[in-house]
């Protein structure tokens, strides 16, 4: 019996003290040695946990525990975690016999911590090789037959669980996940199917145009029994945006997990740590898991968190660490951080999530064994084909046999047991096979020499991740071709790899199916007229040819009377102009002049709408209130994302953004998502040639793709090359080579959803007609707004529309005008803004600048 937490404190920490204390330390008594050096606040927190359970420990108290480094303090934390473990689950340590099947490593996202995914990019570049993103050479996609074969093989080895996770393949069939689940369940109906992370569920829902609950219901009906709670990383968006800007948000992760629980699907939960997070981030993450579990328990039923798995960041091959893309990123957690994280997880989740798992593939068998004395009661699974950690540089192998897992447990003096995915014990084993040779479970485990030999054969039988990515078998491109021939569809995706300077019609044949949503030989443009109420801007971008400083003549604000006069004259001229492009410099959000500035922008839109035009506004980042207000006066809106990389934004080597706070990537990405939330048809794009690496360019395109998959609101993605102008002050060390632009277009086309049109500004490539043609061959299908003057790039005049049409006709393309809002989003614009619905589809051909 525990007579009191202080007495327990002294008794229980003696063992841990032997493990961690310095022999040189001297104390007058054991009590002084073990308790006297522990901070009083830590003692209070541990007393609370012992007396009232983990739910009584708050995030600040947990963060303090995580910060401890004194020998006695950390020993006390381990001892309390171990005691709470003993109270909840006893001395049994469980494991599951399972197999991981990661059916593809091709992914539309480029997360900074992931070395597993392979993405479409230019072949052979230094950055691509370092980031492991060559889909042509190393991208694989297992056909359904091979997935089923692996599941059957695992079942024959005694597996009770099949775990399925993978990359997010581009242009994915809406039913892919259900087809895989159904095929596995039909083949091995007795195996528990643990499949599809929240990221995959969200991706599947968006791809198939279903809600998350609808997607989960379809997966459950197809045979999915539970979900892995991966893709959590740290549930704090300030951290997540730096790790992977295109990743699902913290709230979205919670929404998917909670929806799964409501559907009756159990899930696990995870956390990746050891990179840029703080102890408070970890504590907050654990607190959020408590909230999720509380909802599940209140709801009742089988849907709830079954376990929590802390996952150490493996840095060796992770791009954000290896290529130094993320300032301040650590090389993973220290040993003491690993121990404390597991121990504090046990303390905070005590009585809430009973099972704390050590990932042997992350920590190695020895550390996993030590963790059994710091609150851990589960060692996870046999895995057989672990690929994620292995690709990141983990050195602990891809599988452990059941015998090896039992040996780890017995070596720690605990009782091993085989469990199901949902923690029902299937087999108990004695503490030592040598001591209990007659134990029936051990005898049963020793039967079937063929099975035991198969486990020992390892890589020879099961294959390895490194051999898979190097093998010519199951290449992603080949599998997509096979699926298209079999299904008559271009779905799943195209691994587009392009030699940067190899710009020919043939070199873009692979991306043609990716633009099937548009007439393949039609290229559109918007007959437009640009109105700039003011060029005044508080940002100071070195590459800018638009901005005027306050006080300069160009910075003067245009009067509303002048604006009305210009637009009335335009209407009277009967020019076939559909779109009024409203551009403007930015007044600082905290300036007292901001409200007057915004009122002027709004008035321009209102006048344009009144006169029968369709306004399209792009005046920089706006507040939610400003966006909502403008949405009522606009057919569509826009904002260039430019580049999502913070390294580019903060780089001292290329200070073109210094003094430009509204160019901050997180702010612009938030604006992109806000437009989606408000159902505003939106145009965005990437600016290339401003110091970005190829991997960073991919991240920017992926961020746009992810936002669109979330909200379906992006009309066009502009691929805009940086072109020097007479007013800019930037002198980059190297100029962007326009001949490389088609490669960027091909990259964007292969990674963006098919209903997002890729746009290239024709005036910025007018000097190189062959480049424009190559861009069209690469998948560009829009030339943007063609106005009498490009106010952003005033040194580059738009070509005459008739001449442009004739040139495109020679190349086999048809140039057609379009409206400011695309047909698929017309109901959003017209219903939301009150704009006159004057018909849809292309407008009359413009003679505005012919």
Helices and strands as residue ranges (DSSP letters): H 5-20, H 30-31, I 32-36, H 40-52, G 54-56, H 59-67, H 71-89, E 92-96, E 98-101, H 126-131, H 135-138, H 144-156, E 161-164, H 176-187, E 192-195, H 198-207, H 212-222, E 226-227, H 237-243, H 250-262, E 266-273, H 279-299, E 305-312, H 319-322, H 335-348, E 356-358, H 360-371, E 378-381, H 388-392, H 402-411, E 415-419, E 425-428, H 440-446, H 449-457, H 459-462, H 465-470, H 476-487, G 506-515, E 522-532, G 553-555, H 560-572, E 579-583, H 594-610, E 614-618, H 624-631, E 636-638, H 646-650, G 655-657, G 661-663, H 665-677, E 682-688, H 694-711, E 714-721, G 738-740, H 741-751, E 757-759, G 762-765, H 769-778, E 782-786, H 801-810, E 814-818, G 823-825, H 826-833
